[in-house]
Amino acid sequence: MTKLTRDQYIEKWKSVKLLALDVDGVLTDDSIYFGPDGFELKRFNISDGFLIVLAMRSGLELAIVSGRYSSSTETRMKDLGVKHVMQGMKDKTKMLEPLLEKLKMDFSEVAFIGNDLLDIKLAGRVGLPIAVSDANEKLKEVVLHVTEHKGGNGAVREILEDYFEAKGLDPASFITG
């Protein structure tokens, strides 16, 4: 698929109402730490989280769509105030459909950022499919934009800065308290 020019990409953001995010490899660096008792730890990027909070305050709906269930993800998303956390289903398109019905939105109003083969189907349905720079090459072939940053290393912040630019909003104006 042909990648968008910068202007076309920013224009696409103007119609986005919901950002769907994969977790492993997008919000994390694709690493999972397991202790001998099965205790799981993940490394999340604080700057990504900060911009997620500001974007939600600006009115952007945000959804987590992860093929794998993780209590670490559940805890981090609760900390950020993300309301729509869907995990443990390989078909992310089917996972997202009920939420879009509930919110009265169409796939064309969704931006999605992924990193691997499981993300290809959903990337093919949404209005603005995005891959992180270290994503699987097959996913990169079907998306309209590839980030400069790697997953877990500021890729989500990068695209949310683009969202704010497209909407003509200053993220700092959504900082409270």
Beta strands, then each sheet from edge to edge (+ up, - down):
strand 1: 18-21
strand 2: 33-34
strand 3: 40-41
strand 4: 61-66
strand 5: 84-87
strand 6: 110-114
strand 7: 128-131
strand 8: 145-146
sheet 1: 5+ 4+ 1+ 6+ 7+ 8+
sheet 2: 2+ 3-
end
